[in-house]
Amino acid sequence: MTKSIPEQVKHRRHIDQIRTADHVKRFSGIERLMMGLKLSALAIRVAGERKDG
């Protein structure tokens, strides 16, 4: 039985989160914090660009 598209997307996101968590374990706490801040800044910038059109 095949999964619906939303189920496939949810599963793929879950797998990506697991892979990301495994990758991040290699970095120190400060490096993780810096990555998080950079990703947050990127997300805010992208959201602003989308809003401005």
C-alpha positions in Angstrom: 0.0 0.0 0.0 1.4 3.4 -1.0 1.5 6.3 1.3 -0.3 9.5 0.5 1.8 12.5 -0.5 1.4 14.3 2.9 2.5 11.1 4.7 5.5 10.8 2.3 6.5 14.4 3.1 6.1 13.9 6.8 8.3 10.7 6.7 10.9 12.4 4.6 11.1 15.4 7.1 11.4 12.9 9.9 14.3 11.1 8.3 16.0 14.5 7.5 15.6 15.6 11.1 17.3 12.4 12.3 20.2 12.8 9.8 20.6 16.5 10.8 20.7 15.6 14.5 23.3 12.9 13.9 25.4 15.4 11.9 25.1 18.2 14.5 26.4 15.9 17.2 29.9 16.4 15.7 30.0 20.1 16.7 30.5 21.9 20.0 27.7 23.7 21.9 28.9 27.1 20.6 29.1 25.9 17.0 25.6 24.6 17.3 24.4 27.9 18.7 26.0 29.8 15.9 24.5 27.4 13.3 21.1 27.9 14.8 21.4 31.7 14.8 22.5 31.7 11.2 19.6 29.4 10.2 17.2 31.6 12.1 18.5 34.7 10.3 18.2 32.9 7.0 14.6 31.9 7.7 13.7 35.4 8.6 15.3 36.8 5.5 13.6 34.3 3.2 10.2 35.0 4.9 10.7 38.7 4.4 11.6 38.2 0.7 8.5 36.1 0.2 6.3 38.7 1.9 7.7 41.5 -0.2 7.1 39.4 -3.3 
